Amino acid sequence: MIGLIKKLFSSAPAIDYKTLINNGAQIIDVRTSGEFAGGHVKGSKNIPLSALPNQISKIDKKKAVIVCCASGMRSASAASILRREGFSEVYNGGGWMSLNNKIYKQ
């Protein structure tokens, strides 16, 4: 029921993460390396949020970027940083488990 209400009143279109990945998007997981080692989205690259400003060069500006973390808070911060640094196509994928389900379990 809540999902239906969100769909009815949501102004943002749903993002098709599976298509983004199929079109070459890169997934950046901004959790700590310990959290990442405990599980992550297949093919994602781990760049902890605290290290992101110094490791921006590891991310291809020409490709779409999907950022994820544990809940969506750190990935929101990471998305803001990337946009400030000139990345044009950045998506906050939220929590990595939810993102993983959207990509691989549909």
Buried (B, 14 or more C-beta within 10 A) or exposed (E): EEEEEEEEEEEEEEEEBBEBBEEEBBBBBBBBEEBBEEEBBEEBBBBBBEBBEEEBEEBEEEEBBBBBBBBBBBBBBBBEBBEEEEBEBBBBBBBBBBBBEBBEEE
